Amino acid sequence: YINGTGKAELTNCLITGNAHRYNTLLEGGGIYNAGTLNMFSTTVAGNYSPTGGGLFTTGTTNIKNSIFWDNVAGIADPEISGTAAVIYSDIEGGYTGSGNFDGDPSGTGNISGMPMFFWSDPAAESTPTTGGDYHLKDIPGSNAVDAGKTGGIGVPADDLDGDLRVDGSIDMGADEVAIDSNATLTGTATAVAADDTSISIEMDFTGDANDDNSFTVNYKLSSDT
């Protein structure tokens, strides 16, 4: 909840599984904004509210490179209720909005195609949930992959898991699909130790921000002697 004087900026956030009841708050299952909200590379999915399952806004809301999908509303506006400036984002059912953000008119680059999460587990009235896997599948039909805006403000270097945001393209939402396991990367290796039978080498690699991948290195040795 962001009150009338409040300001918030969300980057690489996953907001999911929240639920309101009819006899309490009626708006904004995932986010209620009455102040100022800037949102970058964030996924809002699987939340429930009578109105504005994902977001209810009466304030100033700017959204870039984000996903609103599979939110639920008992009355109206399952994804976004209210007016926001939204660019390069995947909004279920579509959303144009109004105003400008990061140099683009609202609606620029927006899509409404299925992002292809691994699986979604939407909340229901009075029933929040911690289920669902909102990582993106790297398969045909995963519309959010490589669909974001790489330039301008609010483009993070990595994603929610610490994986590198790929240079030259960026996925919508909090997750960046990992580098292809069959990708070929080149670099310069430096010999750090050697004897009659073996040689140890080092090579910098910047594509694994959280050091959780393994790599096979094919190399050729050369000598000036």
C-alpha positions in Angstrom: 0.0 0.0 0.0 1.4 3.4 -1.0 -0.4 6.3 0.6 -1.0 9.8 -1.0 2.4 11.2 0.0 4.3 8.0 -0.4 6.8 7.1 -3.2 8.0 3.6 -4.2 10.2 2.2 -6.9 10.0 -1.6 -7.6 12.7 -3.4 -9.6 13.0 -7.1 -10.2 10.1 -7.8 -7.8 7.7 -10.8 -7.8 4.3 -9.9 -6.3 2.1 -12.9 -6.2 -0.4 -14.9 -4.2 -2.0 -12.0 -2.2 -5.8 -11.9 -1.6 -8.4 -9.5 -0.3 -11.9 -10.3 1.1 -15.1 -8.5 0.1 -15.7 -7.3 3.7 -12.3 -5.6 4.0 -10.3 -3.8 1.3 -12.0 -4.0 -2.1 -9.1 -2.8 -4.3 -5.6 -3.7 -5.2 -4.8 -7.4 -4.5 -1.1 -7.1 -5.4 -0.6 -3.3 -5.1 -2.7 -0.3 -4.0 -1.2 3.0 -5.1 -2.5 6.4 -4.0 1.0 8.0 -4.2 3.8 7.7 -6.7 4.9 4.3 -8.1 7.6 3.5 -10.6 7.9 -0.2 -11.6 10.6 -1.8 -13.6 11.2 -5.5 -14.6 8.6 -6.7 -12.1 6.1 -9.6 -12.3 2.6 -9.2 -10.7 0.7 -12.4 -11.0 -1.8 -14.6 -9.3 -3.2 -12.0 -6.9 -6.9 -11.5 -6.0 -9.1 -8.6 -5.2 -12.7 -7.6 -6.0 -11.3 -4.8 -8.1 -7.8 -4.4 -9.5 -6.5 -7.9 -8.8 -3.0 -6.9 -9.7 -2.9 -3.2 -9.2 -5.4 -0.5 -8.2 -4.1 3.0 -8.7 -5.5 6.5 -8.0 -2.0 8.0 -7.9 0.9 8.4 -10.4 1.9 5.0 -11.7 4.7 4.3 -14.3 5.4 0.8 -15.5 8.2 -0.5 -17.8 9.4 -4.0 -18.8 6.9 -5.8 -16.5 4.3 -8.5 -16.5 0.7 -8.5 -15.2 -0.8 -11.9 -15.7 -3.3 -14.3 -14.1 -4.5 -11.9 -11.5 -8.1 -12.3 -10.5 -10.9 -9.8 -9.8 -14.3 -10.7 -8.4 -15.9 -7.5 -9.8 -13.8 -5.7 -12.4 -10.2 -5.1 -13.8 -8.2 -8.2 -12.9 -4.9 -6.8 -14.0 -4.8 -3.0 -13.6 -7.6 -0.7 -12.3 -7.1 3.0 -12.8 -4.8 5.0 -15.1 -1.1 4.3 -15.5 1.7 5.0 -18.0 2.7 1.5 -19.2 5.4 0.7 -21.7 7.1 -2.5 -23.0 5.0 -4.7 -20.7 2.9 -7.8 -21.0 -0.6 -7.2 -19.7 -3.2 -9.9 -19.9 -6.2 -8.6 -21.8 -4.1 -5.6 -23.1 -3.6 -2.2 -21.6 -2.8 1.2 -23.3 -3.0 3.6 -20.4 -2.2 7.3 -20.8 0.7 9.7 -20.4 4.4 9.2 -21.2 7.2 7.4 -19.4 10.9 7.1 -20.2 10.4 9.1 -23.4 7.6 6.9 -24.8 3.8 7.3 -25.0 1.9 4.9 -22.8 1.2 1.7 -24.8 4.5 1.7 -26.6 5.9 -1.9 -26.9 3.0 -3.4 -24.8 1.9 -6.9 -25.6 -0.9 -9.2 -24.4 0.5 -12.6 -25.2 1.0 -15.4 -22.8 4.4 -15.1 -21.0 4.6 -18.8 -20.4 5.4 -19.2 -16.7 6.4 -22.6 -15.5 3.1 -22.7 -13.6 0.7 -20.2 -12.0 -1.3 -20.7 -8.8 -3.7 -17.7 -8.5 -5.1 -16.7 -5.2 -8.8 -16.6 -4.5 -11.1 -14.7 -2.1 -9.7 -15.0 1.4 -7.3 -17.6 0.1 -3.7 -16.3 -0.4 -1.1 -18.7 -1.8 2.6 -19.2 -2.0 2.3 -21.6 -5.0 3.4 -21.0 -8.6 6.7 -20.8 -10.4 6.8 -17.5 -12.3 10.1 -18.0 -14.1 9.8 -17.8 -17.9 10.1 -20.8 -20.2 12.5 -20.4 -23.1 10.2 -22.0 -25.6 8.3 -20.8 -28.7 5.3 -18.8 -27.6 6.9 -17.3 -24.6 6.0 -13.8 -25.6 7.8 -11.9 -22.9 11.3 -13.2 -23.8 13.5 -10.5 -25.5 10.5 -8.2 -25.6 11.5 -5.4 -23.2 13.2 -2.1 -23.7 17.0 -2.2 -23.2 17.6 1.5 -23.1 16.5 4.4 -20.9 16.0 4.3 -17.2 15.4 1.4 -14.8 17.1 -1.4 -16.7 18.8 -3.6 -14.1 22.1 -5.5 -14.7 20.6 -8.8 -13.5 17.3 -10.4 -12.6 15.5 -11.5 -9.4 17.8 -14.6 -9.2 21.0 -12.7 -10.0 21.2 -14.0 -13.5 22.6 -11.5 -16.0 20.2 -9.4 -18.1 21.4 -10.2 -21.7 23.1 -7.4 -23.6 21.1 -6.4 -26.6 17.8 -7.8 -25.4 15.9 -8.0 -22.1 12.9 -10.1 -21.0 9.8 -8.6 -19.5 9.2 -9.3 -15.8 11.4 -10.2 -12.9 13.0 -13.3 -14.5 15.5 -13.3 -17.3 15.8 -16.6 -19.2 19.2 -18.0 -18.6 21.8 -18.0 -21.3 21.4 -21.0 -23.7 23.3 -24.0 -22.5 24.6 -24.5 -26.0 25.8 -20.9 -26.4 29.4 -20.3 -27.6 31.3 -17.7 -25.7 34.9 -16.6 -26.5 37.5 -14.9 -24.4 41.2 -14.7 -23.7 42.7 -17.3 -21.3 45.8 -16.6 -19.1 48.2 -19.4 -18.1 48.7 -19.3 -14.3 50.6 -22.6 -13.7 52.3 -25.2 -15.8 54.4 -28.3 -15.5 55.6 -31.2 -17.7 52.1 -32.7 -17.9 49.5 -30.0 -17.3 48.6 -26.4 -17.6 46.1 -24.4 -15.5 44.4 -21.4 -17.1 42.0 -18.6 -16.0 39.4 -16.8 -18.1 37.0 -14.1 -17.0 33.3 -14.8 -17.7 30.7 -12.2 -16.8 27.6 -14.1 -17.9 26.9 -15.9 -14.6 26.1 -13.3 -12.0 25.3 -15.8 -9.3 28.0 -18.4 -10.1 25.5 -21.3 -10.4 26.4 -22.6 -13.9 29.1 -24.9 -15.2 31.0 -24.5 -18.4 33.1 -26.6 -20.8 36.1 -24.8 -22.2 37.6 -25.9 -25.6 41.0 -24.3 -26.1 44.2 -24.4 -28.2 47.6 -23.6 -26.8 50.2 -21.6 -28.7 53.8 -20.6 -28.0 56.2 -18.2 -29.4 59.1 -20.6 -28.8 
